[in-house]
Structure formats: structure tokens, C-alpha cells
Amino acid sequence: MFKKEMYKKIKSKEKYGFLIYSKASELPELWDEIAKENCFLKREFLGFLEDVNPCKQRYHINIKEEIILLDYGLKIDIFTFKKGFSLKFPINIVGIPLSVSSKGYSYMDDKGDILSDYIKKTMKAVILLNSDDKLKLTKGHTLSDFELSIRWSSFEDYLKSMRSHYRYRTTKALKKFEGVRVEAVSRNEFSKNLYRFYEEVYERSSSKLEKLSIDYFKKLPATILVFKDDDRELGFVQLKEAGNKLYFLFCGFDEDLNKEYDLYLNMIFHIIKYSIDHGFRLLSLGQTTEDIKSKAGAYEIDKYLYFSSKYKVINLLGNIFIKALSYKKQSQSYRVFKA
């Protein structure tokens, strides 16, 4: 545990019991303890993001109460989840400066009220993303997360466990992928063509946040699988391991070939196969494309966003616009497996 005497040696701004840092390298070791299993909130990963995706990150830690949070600046479209509307507004985000479903804060025990009060008192205008906690802030919905518990010894067992309708659908898709090779490439081999696939997926997305540079893919220690037919690249997926959990982070693919190969669906099935073959217990398939992931057997985890401002007028506007900021769930529940 972090020694009390070391507290006096820390030079940083302080507000309401929180120390504020601008560099992850300056954070005390206690930060990682409070982050717990959230690999995207660890100091090493945050330092990596400073390098590949700098966006005025700030790190807040309350040593006494054992609370941490990360916020960063971003100009967002407040109607991100509403088609036909657009209004970009500079705001702070409490979250990971990366399009993942993990939280940008953590605390020991039940300290949500202290976190809420700190945000209310200090932040001009902030959206807190991907929460699964009850906080005393204006609440809305954000994109749900989708996870799959891995309980099969092989991909064949996964198929056998499906109800007939879903097994037929899966088998039909897999036939379109016969002859496609899957190759693991090093991050240094991540090509401009693969990055172009990522850019195309990003531009098609209806829920854009930050766009990552090619350096992100070239520098992050992660698994990159490339799908090829002969020498033609069809697409790729990026996967990150964290103990017994596998995260599907990003992908890119040739939209013109999606129907011919059932490309995106087959990429999801291959990620599931990869997680089974490599002994993972839990697969995080992330947010978006809810229907496809649900029909592959993933279960939905509700996620919430919160809005707050220390200014009363902005707070009132936030209460009015929270519905515009919120995401309306589109997924349905499916009985994919026999039991």
C-alpha cells in the first residue's frame, strides 16, 4: 500500500482532496491498485495513450479515499446517437481516450458519492462514459457492452451447443469463408492498406468519438489477425489479452466484400474460435453491432453515461439534453444456445 510519508513528496495540484497530474509516469503505484482489473486504466497503458492519442489527459487521485479518474478534452457531436442531427461541442470526458467499453474511473469500496461530489464541484462540463455504477449525476444510456462466457473446449462444441436455427445460420456464413487464411502479423507489419480498412469502418460508424492514428496499431502490444484470400487482404481484427479475458478492440474490412464473404460476421466467429483455442474464460466483444453479437451468443451489459457541470445553467441544459445524448437500445434477446 502507498506509504503516507510519500504523500508529502508529491508535487501536484490539489482540489477537494484529489491530486491532479498531467503525466501517467508521475502517478503513484497506488493508482494501479485502485484500477484493479481494468487494464486500460493502468499507468503503463495510459502512458502509451499519451504517446499515440494525446488529448489533454488529466489524472485525478484521492489517496485517502482511494479513488481515481481520468478525464480528457474532446469536441464531440452531442447528437452522436441521433441520426440526422449534428452539433459539435468542446467538453471533457471521464473515460478512456480510446473507443473501449471500460470505465475511466475506479474506487475502492463504496465511494461513488465522493466521486460524484468531486465532479460536480470541479468540472465545467463533463460526460462520464461507460458506467455501471449508480452515481449522483444526471443519467442517460450509452452503448451496451457485449460479452461471451467461454465454456466450450472447441469451436465445434460451440456450434453444437447452438439451437438449430443459429447453428444453420453460422454454418452458412462459415462456408463463405472457406479458403480464407488467417495470419497473425506483428504490429510493425500493420500496413497502410489495413489502416485504410480501419478508417472506412470509422467513417461508417454512427457513434464516432476519437479517430486513432496508424501509430496506435503499430505500437500497441496486441494481437493482430489478418484475413486473406490468396494474397488479397480482406480485413483485420485487433485483440488484447488481460489475464483470462480477451478484448476485441478494433477491426477493419473491405465493405465491398462484406456480403460476398459474410466478412464481419465471420471475423466475429473467428474471434470466438481464437478465444476458445487459447483458453480464455471471457470474451469482450465491445460495443456497436449489437444484433450480430447477440446472435453469436453474447449477452448484453447495460452501460450508462452521466452529465455534470459546476455551473447551474449548463447543468440545467444538460438535464434537458440528456435524452439527446443518450443511446436508444436496439438489440433484442435471443435464445442462441440449447441450455
C-alpha positions as CSV (number, residue, x, y, z in Angstrom):
1,M,0.0,0.0,0.0
2,F,1.2,3.5,-0.7
3,K,3.1,5.0,2.3
4,K,1.6,8.0,4.0
5,E,5.0,9.7,4.3
6,M,5.4,9.6,0.5
7,Y,2.3,11.8,0.2
8,K,4.3,14.8,1.3
9,K,6.8,14.3,-1.5
10,I,4.2,14.5,-4.3
11,K,4.2,17.8,-6.1
12,S,0.9,18.3,-7.9
13,K,-2.2,20.5,-7.9
14,E,-4.8,19.5,-5.3
15,K,-8.6,20.1,-5.3
16,Y,-11.0,18.8,-2.7
17,G,-8.6,16.0,-1.6
18,F,-7.7,15.0,-5.2
19,L,-4.2,15.4,-6.6
20,I,-4.2,16.1,-10.4
21,Y,-1.4,15.0,-12.7
22,S,-0.8,15.6,-16.4
23,K,1.6,12.6,-16.9
24,A,0.9,8.9,-16.2
25,S,4.6,8.4,-15.5
26,E,4.2,10.6,-12.4
27,L,1.4,8.7,-10.9
28,P,2.0,6.8,-7.6
29,E,1.9,3.0,-7.6
30,L,-1.4,3.1,-5.7
31,W,-3.1,4.2,-8.9
32,D,-2.7,0.7,-10.4
33,E,-4.0,-0.9,-7.2
34,I,-7.2,1.2,-7.3
35,A,-7.6,0.4,-11.1
36,K,-7.9,-3.3,-10.2
37,E,-8.7,-5.4,-13.2
38,N,-9.2,-2.5,-15.6
39,C,-6.1,-3.0,-17.9
40,F,-7.0,0.2,-19.8
41,L,-6.7,2.3,-16.7
42,K,-3.2,1.1,-15.7
43,R,-0.3,3.6,-15.7
44,E,1.6,1.8,-18.5
45,F,-1.3,1.8,-20.9
46,L,-2.2,5.4,-20.1
47,G,1.4,6.4,-20.9
48,F,1.1,4.6,-24.2
49,L,-2.1,6.6,-25.0
50,E,-0.4,9.8,-24.2
51,D,2.1,9.0,-27.0
52,V,-0.4,7.8,-29.7
53,N,-3.5,9.7,-28.8
54,P,-2.7,12.9,-26.8
55,C,-5.9,14.8,-25.9
56,K,-5.0,16.8,-22.8
57,Q,-5.4,13.9,-20.4
58,R,-5.6,14.6,-16.7
59,Y,-5.3,12.1,-13.9
60,H,-7.1,12.6,-10.6
61,I,-6.3,10.6,-7.4
62,N,-7.7,10.8,-3.9
63,I,-5.2,8.9,-1.9
64,K,-7.1,8.9,1.4
65,E,-10.4,7.7,-0.2
66,E,-8.7,5.5,-2.8
67,I,-10.5,7.0,-5.9
68,I,-9.0,7.6,-9.3
69,L,-10.4,9.1,-12.5
70,L,-9.1,10.1,-15.9
71,D,-10.5,13.0,-18.0
72,Y,-9.6,14.4,-21.4
73,G,-10.7,17.1,-23.7
74,L,-12.7,16.3,-26.9
75,K,-15.0,18.1,-29.3
76,I,-18.0,15.7,-29.6
77,D,-21.2,15.7,-31.5
78,I,-23.8,15.8,-28.8
79,F,-26.2,14.1,-31.2
80,T,-23.9,11.2,-31.8
81,F,-26.7,8.7,-31.2
82,K,-29.3,10.6,-33.2
83,K,-29.4,10.3,-36.9
84,G,-29.9,13.5,-38.9
85,F,-28.7,15.9,-36.2
86,S,-25.2,17.3,-35.5
87,L,-23.9,19.8,-33.0
88,K,-20.2,19.6,-32.0
89,F,-19.3,21.0,-28.6
90,P,-16.0,21.0,-26.7
91,I,-16.3,19.0,-23.5
92,N,-14.4,16.9,-21.0
93,I,-14.8,13.2,-21.0
94,V,-14.3,11.0,-18.0
95,G,-13.3,7.8,-19.8
96,I,-10.5,6.0,-21.6
97,P,-9.3,8.1,-24.6
98,L,-9.9,5.0,-26.7
99,S,-13.2,3.5,-28.0
100,V,-13.4,0.7,-25.5
101,S,-16.2,-0.1,-23.1
102,S,-14.1,0.2,-19.9
103,K,-14.6,2.9,-17.3
104,G,-12.3,5.9,-16.9
105,Y,-12.5,5.8,-13.1
106,S,-12.3,3.3,-10.2
107,Y,-12.6,3.3,-6.5
108,M,-12.2,1.0,-3.5
109,D,-15.3,0.2,-1.5
110,D,-18.5,2.3,-1.9
111,K,-17.1,5.8,-2.8
112,G,-19.4,6.7,-5.6
113,D,-20.9,9.7,-3.7
114,I,-17.4,11.2,-3.1
115,L,-16.6,10.8,-6.8
116,S,-19.9,12.4,-7.8
117,D,-19.4,15.4,-5.5
118,Y,-15.9,16.0,-6.8
119,I,-17.1,16.1,-10.4
120,K,-20.0,18.4,-9.5
121,K,-17.7,20.9,-7.7
122,T,-14.7,21.0,-10.1
123,M,-15.6,20.3,-13.7
124,K,-17.0,22.9,-16.1
125,A,-18.9,20.4,-18.3
126,V,-18.2,16.7,-18.3
127,I,-19.7,13.5,-19.7
128,L,-18.8,10.3,-17.8
129,L,-18.9,7.3,-20.1
130,N,-19.4,3.5,-19.7
131,S,-20.5,3.5,-16.1
132,D,-22.2,0.6,-14.4
133,D,-22.5,2.4,-11.1
134,K,-25.2,4.5,-9.5
135,L,-23.8,8.0,-9.3
136,K,-25.5,11.2,-8.1
137,L,-25.3,12.8,-11.6
138,T,-27.7,13.4,-14.5
139,K,-28.0,9.9,-16.1
140,G,-28.5,8.6,-19.6
141,H,-27.8,5.5,-21.6
142,T,-24.7,4.8,-23.7
143,L,-23.8,1.9,-25.9
144,S,-24.2,-1.5,-24.3
145,D,-21.3,-3.8,-23.9
146,F,-21.4,-7.4,-25.1
147,E,-19.5,-10.3,-23.5
148,L,-19.4,-14.1,-24.1
149,S,-18.5,-16.6,-21.3
150,I,-16.3,-19.2,-22.9
151,R,-17.4,-22.6,-21.7
152,W,-16.5,-24.8,-24.7
153,S,-13.4,-26.9,-25.3
154,S,-13.6,-26.4,-29.1
155,F,-15.3,-24.3,-31.7
156,E,-17.2,-27.5,-32.8
157,D,-18.6,-27.7,-29.3
158,Y,-19.7,-24.1,-29.6
159,L,-21.5,-24.9,-32.8
160,K,-23.1,-28.0,-31.2
161,S,-24.4,-26.0,-28.3
162,M,-26.4,-23.7,-30.6
163,R,-30.1,-24.1,-31.3
164,S,-30.7,-25.4,-34.8
165,H,-31.7,-22.0,-36.3
166,Y,-28.5,-20.2,-35.2
167,R,-26.3,-23.2,-36.0
168,Y,-27.7,-23.2,-39.5
169,R,-27.0,-19.5,-39.9
170,T,-23.5,-19.9,-38.6
171,T,-22.6,-22.8,-40.8
172,K,-24.0,-21.0,-43.8
173,A,-21.7,-18.0,-43.0
174,L,-18.7,-20.2,-42.4
175,K,-19.0,-21.8,-45.9
176,K,-18.4,-18.3,-47.4
177,F,-15.1,-18.2,-45.6
178,E,-13.7,-21.5,-46.8
179,G,-10.3,-20.9,-48.3
180,V,-9.7,-17.7,-46.3
181,R,-6.4,-17.7,-44.5
182,V,-5.9,-16.1,-41.1
183,E,-2.4,-14.8,-40.3
184,A,-1.1,-13.2,-37.2
185,V,1.1,-10.2,-38.1
186,S,3.4,-8.2,-35.9
187,R,2.5,-4.6,-35.1
188,N,5.4,-3.4,-37.3
189,E,3.8,-5.2,-40.2
190,F,0.5,-3.2,-39.8
191,S,0.1,-1.8,-43.3
192,K,-1.4,1.4,-44.7
193,N,-4.0,-0.8,-46.5
194,L,-5.1,-2.3,-43.2
195,Y,-5.3,1.2,-41.7
196,R,-7.4,2.2,-44.6
197,F,-9.9,-0.6,-43.7
198,Y,-10.0,0.8,-40.2
199,E,-10.6,4.3,-41.5
200,E,-13.5,3.1,-43.6
201,V,-15.1,1.4,-40.6
202,Y,-14.7,4.5,-38.5
203,E,-16.3,6.7,-41.2
204,R,-19.3,4.3,-41.4
205,S,-19.8,4.3,-37.7
206,S,-22.8,6.2,-36.3
207,S,-21.1,6.6,-32.9
208,K,-17.8,8.3,-33.5
209,L,-15.5,9.5,-30.8
210,E,-11.8,9.8,-31.4
211,K,-10.1,8.6,-34.6
212,L,-6.8,6.7,-33.9
213,S,-3.6,7.2,-35.9
214,I,-1.7,4.4,-37.6
215,D,0.9,4.7,-34.8
216,Y,-1.7,3.3,-32.3
217,F,-1.8,0.0,-34.3
218,K,2.0,-0.1,-34.9
219,K,2.9,0.5,-31.2
220,L,0.3,-1.2,-29.0
221,P,1.4,-4.7,-27.9
222,A,-1.6,-6.6,-29.1
223,T,-2.6,-9.5,-31.4
224,I,-3.4,-8.5,-35.0
225,L,-5.1,-11.2,-37.2
226,V,-5.3,-10.5,-40.9
227,F,-7.8,-12.3,-43.1
228,K,-6.6,-13.1,-46.7
229,D,-8.0,-14.8,-49.8
230,D,-4.9,-15.7,-51.8
231,D,-2.8,-12.5,-51.5
232,R,-5.8,-10.2,-51.2
233,E,-6.3,-8.6,-47.7
234,L,-9.9,-8.7,-46.7
235,G,-9.7,-7.2,-43.2
236,F,-8.2,-7.5,-39.8
237,V,-9.0,-7.6,-36.1
238,Q,-7.0,-6.4,-33.1
239,L,-7.2,-8.3,-29.8
240,K,-5.8,-7.6,-26.4
241,E,-5.2,-10.2,-23.6
242,A,-5.8,-9.4,-19.9
243,G,-5.4,-12.5,-17.8
244,N,-8.2,-14.9,-18.6
245,K,-10.1,-12.2,-20.6
246,L,-9.8,-11.4,-24.3
247,Y,-10.8,-8.0,-25.6
248,F,-11.9,-7.4,-29.2
249,L,-10.6,-3.8,-29.7
250,F,-10.8,-2.7,-33.3
251,C,-11.2,-4.1,-36.8
252,G,-11.2,-3.0,-40.4
253,F,-12.5,-4.7,-43.6
254,D,-13.4,-4.1,-47.2
255,E,-17.0,-3.2,-47.2
256,D,-17.3,-4.1,-50.9
257,L,-16.5,-7.7,-50.0
258,N,-18.6,-7.9,-46.8
259,K,-21.6,-9.6,-48.4
260,E,-19.6,-12.0,-50.6
261,Y,-17.7,-13.4,-47.6
262,D,-20.1,-12.5,-44.8
263,L,-16.9,-10.9,-43.7
264,Y,-17.7,-9.1,-40.4
265,L,-19.8,-12.0,-39.1
266,N,-17.0,-14.5,-39.9
267,M,-14.5,-12.2,-38.2
268,I,-16.6,-12.4,-35.0
269,F,-16.8,-16.2,-35.3
270,H,-13.0,-16.4,-35.7
271,I,-12.5,-14.2,-32.6
272,I,-14.7,-16.6,-30.7
273,K,-12.7,-19.6,-32.0
274,Y,-9.5,-17.8,-31.1
275,S,-10.7,-17.3,-27.5
276,I,-11.7,-20.9,-27.2
277,D,-8.4,-22.3,-28.7
278,H,-6.3,-20.1,-26.4
279,G,-8.1,-20.9,-23.2
280,F,-9.7,-17.6,-22.3
281,R,-12.7,-17.7,-20.0
282,L,-14.3,-14.4,-21.0
283,L,-14.5,-12.6,-24.3
284,S,-15.4,-8.9,-24.5
285,L,-16.8,-8.2,-27.9
286,G,-17.2,-4.5,-27.1
287,Q,-19.9,-2.1,-28.2
288,T,-21.8,-1.5,-31.5
289,T,-23.2,-4.1,-34.0
290,E,-25.4,-5.3,-31.2
291,D,-27.6,-7.7,-33.2
292,I,-24.7,-9.6,-34.8
293,K,-23.0,-10.1,-31.4
294,S,-26.3,-11.1,-29.7
295,K,-27.0,-13.7,-32.4
296,A,-23.4,-15.1,-31.9
297,G,-24.4,-15.8,-28.2
298,A,-23.0,-12.7,-26.4
299,Y,-25.0,-11.2,-23.6
300,E,-25.7,-7.6,-23.1
301,I,-24.4,-5.4,-20.3
302,D,-26.1,-2.1,-19.8
303,K,-23.8,1.0,-19.7
304,Y,-24.7,4.5,-18.6
305,L,-23.4,8.0,-19.2
306,Y,-23.6,10.9,-16.8
307,F,-23.5,14.6,-17.4
308,S,-22.4,17.3,-14.9
309,S,-21.3,20.9,-14.7
310,K,-20.3,23.1,-11.8
311,Y,-22.3,25.8,-13.4
312,K,-26.1,25.7,-12.7
313,V,-27.2,27.0,-16.2
314,I,-25.1,24.4,-18.0
315,N,-26.3,21.7,-15.6
316,L,-30.0,22.6,-16.4
317,L,-29.2,22.4,-20.1
318,G,-27.6,19.0,-19.5
319,N,-30.8,17.8,-17.9
320,I,-32.7,18.9,-20.9
321,F,-30.4,17.4,-23.5
322,I,-29.6,14.1,-21.7
323,K,-32.2,12.4,-23.9
324,A,-30.4,13.7,-27.0
325,L,-27.1,12.5,-25.6
326,S,-28.5,9.0,-24.7
327,Y,-28.4,5.9,-26.9
328,K,-31.6,4.1,-27.5
329,K,-31.1,0.3,-27.2
330,Q,-31.6,-1.6,-30.5
331,S,-30.7,-5.1,-29.5
332,Q,-33.0,-8.0,-28.7
333,S,-32.5,-11.0,-26.5
334,Y,-32.0,-14.2,-28.4
335,R,-32.0,-17.8,-27.2
336,V,-28.9,-18.9,-29.1
337,F,-27.9,-21.9,-27.1
338,K,-29.9,-25.0,-26.2
339,A,-29.4,-24.5,-22.4
